[in-house]
Each structure stands twice: as structure tokens, then as C-alpha cells.
Amino acid sequence: MRKRIPERVPSNGGFTLVELITVLGIIAIMAAVLLPFLAQYIRMYRIRAAMQQVAGDISTARMRAISKNVNLGVLFAVVGQDQYQIIVEDDLNPAAVSPPYPTHWRTIPAESWTDLQSLPAQVGPLQSLPYRIRFDNPANCPGIPGGGTAPDTWGMRMSRLGAMCGVNVASCGGVPSSLPALTNYVDVNGSLANICLWQPDNNMRRWVSVNTGGRVQTQP
């Protein structure tokens, strides 16, 4: 006779209710511990990204001034609490018939902010800082080069040689006509122009500094 093979007893697979509750409890504890750190990391990443964005666009304005061999300059203009623009001041289409083209200009006092804003070739797109990041008084940024003081202008101008000057400085050439009322966020302090970025959610700040040679430095 053949030896009878016993039938396999089906096992009860899966988790018991107690095991599921235990696992969910562990997940809840880990989430409670890790989520605040993750949120803090995301906030830190956001303001650092804003700092690098502003520094990169200031360098872009400088390189544009050099590559176009400008006579008047290229502006890095802070136009709002969380917005800025790069503006080429030289008339890039001097042969265009006027009108309909706006009046041509060859000097900074003769240029018009309104006309510049109407010409896409002159004005770059309006750039926004990352969510919940805004420009702040440079005096509030600790460790800023040269010691932060209150802002005294809304922008800086790059020359054909890559040099930088604050538009509030007399030797910088002045400002365009029909300029709107812009809030000052740039501190021109000796040979430096300083910008402070602020994240109100956690009161974190980071600075960007530009020297008169156009070199951009960011907070470590």
C-alpha cells in the first residue's frame, strides 16, 4: 500500500489586527518625528534656491552688458516685493521708424521707462522669487558684507566692462524718465550693493552681494 500523504493545512496568511495597529502606530510616530525636520529642510531649500536665482540673474545682466557692448548699461531692477527684471537700456533698434516705434534715445536721461517696458527686445520677462520669499531691508540680514544698512535704491546698472554701480549714485548716470514709484531694496554701501531675501514662515534670511567689479557673492 502506498503511504498516504497528509493534506496540507492551509495557513492563515496576512497580518492580524494587532500587528496592523502596531505598524500604523510606528508609522505615525516616525511621521511625527520626521515631518517637522522635512518641512524645515524644504523651507531652507526654498530660500537658498531664491538666493541662487537672484545671484544667477545678476550675473546674467552683467554678461548681457558685456556681450552687447552697451553704452548705457543693463539694469537689474527690483520692481516689487518679490519681483525683478533685467532691462537693456541701449536702443536695440535705432533704425526702426518712429512712430510706431517709440522715440529713439542715446542717453540715459532721454530714455523712458514706459517705452522700455513696451519693447520685448529691451526688457526681460518679469521674474518672481520662489513662493513665500520676498526682498527685505539689507540691514536685517546678519553677516552681510560691509555691514548691512537701510536700502537706498531699487537697482544696479552693469556696464560694457562688467562693472556695477547703484543707480542712486551720481556717477552711475541717473535713471530713466517716467520711472514709477519703486520701493528701495538694494543697499549701496561703499563698493558693494547688497540684497537681502527673507522667508517670513521661519524668519530665515540670505544675502546676495555685488562689488563694483560685478563679482557676485552669496551667503555660505
C-alpha positions in Angstrom: 0.0 0.0 0.0 1.1 3.5 -0.7 1.8 5.7 2.1 -0.8 8.3 2.4 0.4 11.9 2.1 -1.2 14.1 4.6 -3.1 17.0 3.3 -1.6 20.4 3.7 -3.3 22.6 6.3 -3.9 26.0 4.8 -2.1 28.7 6.6 -3.7 31.9 7.7 -1.8 34.5 5.7 -1.7 38.3 6.2 -1.4 40.4 9.3 -3.5 40.3 12.4 -5.4 43.4 13.6 -3.0 43.8 16.4 0.0 43.7 14.0 -1.6 46.3 11.7 -2.3 48.6 14.6 1.3 48.3 15.8 2.7 49.1 12.3 0.4 52.1 11.9 1.5 53.3 15.3 5.1 53.1 14.4 4.5 54.9 11.1 2.6 57.7 13.0 5.4 58.1 15.5 8.1 58.3 12.7 6.0 60.8 10.8 5.6 63.0 13.9 9.3 63.0 14.4 10.4 63.4 10.8 7.9 65.7 9.2 9.0 68.9 11.1 12.6 68.2 10.0 11.4 67.7 6.4 9.4 70.9 6.5 12.4 72.8 7.8 14.6 71.3 5.1 12.1 72.4 2.4 12.0 75.9 3.7 15.8 76.1 3.9 16.0 74.8 0.3 13.5 77.3 -0.9 15.3 80.4 0.4 18.7 79.0 -0.8 17.2 78.5 -4.2 15.9 82.1 -4.2 19.4 83.3 -3.3 21.0 81.3 -6.2 18.3 82.5 -8.6 18.9 86.2 -7.8 22.7 85.8 -7.9 22.4 84.0 -11.2 20.2 86.6 -12.8 22.5 89.4 -11.7 25.4 87.6 -13.4 23.2 87.2 -16.5 22.6 91.0 -16.5 26.4 91.5 -16.3 27.1 89.1 -19.1 24.4 90.7 -21.3 26.0 94.1 -20.8 29.4 92.7 -21.9 28.1 90.7 -24.8 26.1 93.6 -26.2 28.9 96.0 -25.6 26.4 98.5 -24.2 26.9 102.2 -24.0 24.2 103.0 -21.5 24.0 99.8 -19.5 21.9 96.8 -18.4 19.7 97.3 -15.3 18.9 94.7 -12.6 15.7 96.3 -11.3 13.8 95.2 -8.2 10.2 96.2 -9.2 8.2 94.6 -6.4 8.4 92.9 -3.1 9.1 89.6 -4.8 9.7 90.5 -8.4 12.6 91.9 -10.6 13.6 92.5 -14.2 16.7 92.7 -16.4 16.5 95.7 -18.7 18.8 96.6 -21.6 19.0 100.4 -21.7 20.7 100.8 -25.1 18.3 101.4 -28.1 18.5 97.9 -29.7 16.6 99.0 -32.9 17.8 102.5 -33.8 16.8 102.2 -37.4 13.1 101.5 -36.6 10.6 104.1 -37.9 9.2 106.2 -35.1 6.2 106.1 -34.8 5.0 103.4 -34.4 8.3 102.6 -32.7 8.8 104.8 -29.6 11.1 107.8 -29.7 14.7 106.8 -30.1 17.3 107.7 -27.4 21.0 107.8 -26.9 21.4 108.9 -23.3 20.0 107.6 -20.0 18.1 110.9 -19.3 16.4 110.6 -22.7 15.3 107.0 -22.3 11.8 106.3 -21.0 10.8 103.5 -18.6 7.4 103.3 -20.2 9.0 102.9 -23.7 11.5 100.3 -22.4 8.6 98.3 -20.9 6.8 98.3 -24.2 9.7 96.7 -26.1 10.3 93.0 -25.5 13.8 93.2 -27.0 14.8 95.6 -24.3 13.1 94.1 -21.3 13.4 90.6 -20.0 10.4 88.7 -18.5 9.2 89.7 -15.1 10.9 87.3 -12.7 9.3 86.1 -9.4 11.0 84.8 -6.3 10.0 81.3 -5.0 6.8 81.0 -3.1 6.8 83.0 0.2 10.2 84.5 -0.4 10.5 88.3 -0.6 13.1 91.1 -0.7 13.9 92.7 2.7 15.8 95.5 4.3 19.5 94.6 4.0 20.0 95.9 7.5 18.1 92.9 8.7 20.5 90.4 7.1 23.1 89.2 9.6 26.7 88.8 8.3 26.1 90.8 5.1 29.4 92.1 3.6 30.3 95.6 4.7 27.6 95.6 7.3 24.0 96.0 6.2 22.4 99.4 6.2 19.0 100.6 5.1 18.3 100.3 1.3 18.8 103.4 -0.8 17.9 102.3 -4.3 15.8 99.9 -6.4 18.5 98.6 -8.8 22.0 98.4 -10.1 23.5 99.1 -13.6 26.1 96.9 -15.4 28.5 98.4 -17.9 30.1 97.0 -21.0 33.1 96.1 -19.0 31.0 94.3 -16.4 31.3 96.9 -13.7 28.4 97.6 -11.4 27.0 100.8 -9.9 23.9 101.6 -7.9 21.5 103.7 -9.9 21.3 106.1 -6.9 25.0 107.0 -7.2 25.6 110.3 -9.2 28.4 108.9 -11.3 26.1 106.0 -12.4 24.3 108.1 -15.0 20.9 108.7 -13.5 17.6 106.9 -14.1 15.1 106.6 -17.0 12.3 109.1 -17.2 8.7 108.1 -16.3 10.0 105.8 -13.6 7.2 104.5 -11.4 7.4 104.7 -7.6 9.6 101.7 -6.8 10.4 100.5 -3.3 14.1 100.5 -2.4 15.5 97.1 -1.6 19.2 97.5 -2.6 21.8 98.9 -0.2 24.7 100.5 -2.0 27.4 100.6 0.7 30.7 101.8 -0.5 32.0 99.4 -3.1 29.2 96.9 -2.6 25.5 96.6 -3.5 23.7 94.2 -1.1 20.3 92.5 -1.4 18.5 90.6 1.4 16.0 87.8 0.9 13.5 86.9 3.7 11.3 83.9 4.3 8.6 85.0 6.8 7.5 81.4 7.6 10.6 80.7 9.6 12.3 84.2 9.7 15.2 82.9 7.7 17.3 85.4 5.6 20.0 85.1 3.0 22.1 87.8 1.3 23.5 88.5 -2.2 26.3 91.0 -2.6 27.8 92.5 -5.7 31.1 94.5 -5.8 31.8 97.4 -8.2 33.7 94.9 -10.5 30.5 93.0 -10.9 31.5 89.9 -8.9 28.5 88.3 -7.2 28.9 86.7 -3.8 26.2 84.7 -1.9 25.9 83.8 1.7 27.6 80.5 2.5 
